[in-house]
Amino acid sequence: MKTPKRIQPLIEEGLVDEVIRQLMSGKEATVYIVRCGNEIRCAKVYKEVTQRSFRQAVAYQEGRKVRNSRQARAMEKGTRYGRKMQEEVWQNAEVDALYRLAAAGVRVPRPYHCFEGVLLMDLVTDADGHVAPRLNDVELSEQRALEYHAVLLRQVVLMLCAGIIHGDLSEYNILLDAGGPVIIDLPQAINAAGNMAAEPMLERDVANLTGYFSQFAPSLAGTRYGKEIWKLYAAGLLTPDTPLSGQVEPDGKPADVDAVLHEIERVRKEEEARVQRTREAAPAGKMFS
């Protein structure tokens, strides 16, 4: 096929020899199957922020590091340079997460290079060498659903022990290769210790898994693994081998309503400031919603 413009620099640098075909187009990127020497890999081409349906929400950006204070100020002000830095941070988040998670034993695609907004990584395949199916495309027995659910809970724990929460985990970004589930799509991954929204994001990831697998294994419907995992993590008791029951004893403490309202107000003000910066940076006569 014709080489996409964004992949051309990788060919010129000798990182890619041939683009075989487009694999899929998602909310934040288009993925191509490519040949690199004798290896078949995939190239994830990130979409520009104006083309993505998954926006860089404030909650996902919190706790992400930039190289220096100049970049941080530019990102805060929403300048052209700042927006460029935001894109770089967004893309690097997935690369960094993949390397850290692979080292921690999490089943993720192996990354090779990220060059000019294109991430080169392993192509996940099934036992026959075909492109691995997504979890939501596979019919499961009750036993297999319970098995995959347990495997993925352990992967979530491994991720959390490595300091990372996926942030958008569901049956749509889990592939099934010959060895079982493989977790993909991590540009929205967050720092568990540096993000105030870490707890609800972790619980949402786990709830997504439970909700999906309970269609095949109804016994999962009443479990509370997300709360259990976070409670163990917050207490410093979570390890990759910690046994889980899916149940949590109530702590009897009243909800901190003031803290919740304060966080909501903080996020609202940040979003208002972002919108105002966008309007100020827009060309005359052009309005943004």
Disulfide bonds with the S-S distance in Angstrom:
none
